[in-house]
Amino acid sequence: MKNIILNINKAFDHRIRLGIMSVLMVNEHADFKMLKELLGCTDGNLASHLKALEKVEFITVEKQFIGRKPNTKYAATPLGKAEFKKHINALEKLINNT
């Protein structure tokens, strides 16, 4: 049981971060607008959670312009994908052991 708890990652302790990583696990990338619509959160709330995931190098950020409009794209890093899989596996084991 203790080993399971060790694999639960604090970086994913909020539903928005779980949502961001879930979207990025099944999509090569997602832009800010897409994430905001899918997760139903405010700009500031989403931005703070994206920054937290970027800080631990679980996501990458690519800023560009499409026409004259700024566009920010996010993608999960290999480290982020591996840590998220470990986190989900630990949650599943925890649920199945209770």
DASULLIN-V562891 format. One record per residue. N is the residue number from 0. RES is the residue in three letters. PHI is phi in radians with two decimals (* if undefined). PSI is psi in whole degrees, 0 to 359 (none if undefined). OMEGA is omega in degrees with one decimal (none if undefined). Layout:
# DASULLIN-V562891
[[N RES PHI PSI OMEGA] [N RES PHI PSI OMEGA]]
This chain:
# DASULLIN-V562891
[[0 MET * 320 -178.7] [1 LYS -1.09 319 179.2] [2 ASN -1.09 325 178.5] [3 ILE -1.10 313 -178.8] [4 ILE -1.08 323 -179.5] [5 LEU -1.10 332 -179.2] [6 ASN -1.49 355 175.0] [7 ILE -1.39 122 -171.7] [8 ASN -1.71 125 179.8] [9 LYS -1.05 334 -179.8] [10 ALA -1.09 339 -178.5] [11 PHE -1.89 26 -174.0] [12 ASP -1.40 4 179.9] [13 HIS -2.19 145 -177.3] [14 ARG -1.05 328 179.8] [15 ILE -1.17 317 179.3] [16 ARG -1.16 321 174.9] [17 LEU -1.05 318 179.6] [18 GLY -1.13 315 179.0] [19 ILE -1.01 309 -177.6] [20 MET -1.16 323 177.8] [21 SER -1.07 316 178.6] [22 VAL -1.10 316 -176.5] [23 LEU -1.30 341 176.7] [24 MET -1.29 331 -177.0] [25 VAL -1.86 356 176.7] [26 ASN -2.21 143 178.9] [27 GLU -1.05 322 177.3] [28 HIS -2.78 167 176.5] [29 ALA -2.57 145 177.3] [30 ASP -1.64 170 -175.2] [31 PHE -1.00 315 -177.6] [32 LYS -1.09 316 179.9] [33 MET -1.08 313 179.8] [34 LEU -1.09 318 -179.5] [35 LYS -1.07 316 -179.7] [36 GLU -1.18 316 -178.9] [37 LEU -1.15 322 -173.2] [38 LEU -1.68 349 177.2] [39 GLY 1.05 49 179.9] [40 CYS -2.21 170 -179.8] [41 THR -1.38 163 177.7] [42 ASP -0.98 310 -176.8] [43 GLY -1.12 319 179.4] [44 ASN -1.12 312 179.1] [45 LEU -1.09 315 -178.6] [46 ALA -1.04 319 -178.6] [47 SER -1.18 323 178.9] [48 HIS -1.26 323 175.7] [49 LEU -1.11 318 179.3] [50 LYS -1.07 319 179.4] [51 ALA -1.10 318 179.2] [52 LEU -1.23 326 177.2] [53 GLU -1.18 320 -178.1] [54 LYS -1.04 322 179.3] [55 VAL -1.58 9 175.7] [56 GLU 1.10 34 175.7] [57 PHE -1.59 342 175.9] [58 ILE -2.38 157 172.3] [59 THR -1.95 156 -178.5] [60 VAL -2.17 132 177.6] [61 GLU -2.24 117 179.4] [62 LYS -1.76 136 -179.8] [63 GLN -2.66 174 174.1] [64 PHE -2.00 136 172.8] [65 ILE -1.97 107 -169.5] [66 GLY 1.19 237 177.7] [67 ARG -1.82 3 -175.9] [68 LYS -1.74 134 176.2] [69 PRO -1.22 146 178.6] [70 ASN -2.44 131 178.9] [71 THR -2.03 124 -179.0] [72 LYS -1.91 143 179.4] [73 TYR -2.14 145 176.7] [74 ALA -2.49 148 176.4] [75 ALA -1.34 138 175.8] [76 THR -1.45 163 174.8] [77 PRO -0.98 321 177.0] [78 LEU -1.10 315 179.7] [79 GLY -1.06 316 179.0] [80 LYS -1.09 316 -179.1] [81 ALA -1.13 315 -179.7] [82 GLU -1.17 323 179.3] [83 PHE -1.16 318 177.5] [84 LYS -1.07 317 178.0] [85 LYS -1.07 318 -179.8] [86 HIS -1.09 311 -179.1] [87 ILE -1.12 317 177.5] [88 ASN -1.05 319 179.2] [89 ALA -1.13 319 177.7] [90 LEU -1.09 318 179.6] [91 GLU -1.10 317 178.6] [92 LYS -1.13 320 179.1] [93 LEU -1.09 317 178.9] [94 ILE -1.15 317 -177.4] [95 ASN -1.28 339 -179.8] [96 ASN -1.54 353 -177.8] [97 THR -1.66 none none]]
